[in-house]
Amino acid sequence: MLWARGEVMVNGAKRLAASVKRSKGAQVRFQFMPKENHASILHQAVIDGLKWMRVQ
């Protein structure tokens, strides 16, 4: 049951990324983070996002 909830979240994130990619000039990267949870995912996502933006 726990994986089913995670699968719903992953699919939602993938749909959001695909939608943003269709926007002109938008850059999107989907990164699955299986070791993170609700308490840690936001912090790690922000850090990774800032690193990714710096490389661009």
Phi, psi and omega per residue, in radians:
M1 nan -0.691 -3.136
L2 -1.073 -0.741 3.137
W3 -1.128 -0.628 3.132
A4 -1.056 -0.705 3.098
R5 -1.127 -0.753 3.109
G6 -1.108 -0.674 3.136
E7 -1.112 -0.700 3.100
V8 -1.082 -0.746 -3.139
M9 -1.154 -0.739 3.129
V10 -1.112 -0.786 3.141
N11 -1.103 -0.693 3.097
G12 -1.104 -0.736 3.117
A13 -1.132 -0.693 3.107
K14 -1.131 -0.703 3.111
R15 -1.140 -0.716 3.103
L16 -1.095 -0.798 3.125
A17 -1.051 -0.745 3.128
A18 -1.115 -0.676 3.131
S19 -1.152 -0.763 3.140
V20 -1.177 -0.634 3.121
K21 -1.024 -0.525 3.140
R22 -1.261 -0.269 3.109
S23 -1.277 2.404 -3.112
K24 -1.116 2.226 3.080
G25 1.426 -0.037 -3.122
A26 -1.404 2.500 3.054
Q27 -2.074 2.229 -3.072
V28 -2.340 2.504 3.023
R29 -2.417 2.231 3.068
F30 -1.669 2.248 3.126
Q31 -2.271 2.031 3.095
F32 -1.356 2.278 -3.110
M33 -2.136 1.394 -3.034
P34 -1.164 -0.367 -3.110
K35 -1.515 -0.145 -3.098
E36 -1.628 2.806 3.083
N37 -2.311 -3.059 -3.092
H38 -1.045 -0.507 -3.115
A39 -1.384 -0.408 -3.036
S40 -2.041 -0.273 -2.997
I41 -1.135 -0.740 -3.090
L42 -1.090 -0.799 -3.125
H43 -1.062 -0.833 -3.121
Q44 -1.167 -0.658 3.125
A45 -1.125 -0.723 3.123
V46 -1.140 -0.797 3.125
I47 -1.044 -0.861 -3.139
D48 -1.110 -0.678 3.125
G49 -1.116 -0.735 3.104
L50 -1.138 -0.697 3.080
K51 -1.094 -0.755 -3.108
W52 -1.135 -0.713 3.138
M53 -1.140 -0.630 -3.141
R54 -1.138 -0.604 -3.135
V55 -1.244 -0.578 -3.073
Q56 -1.071 nan nan
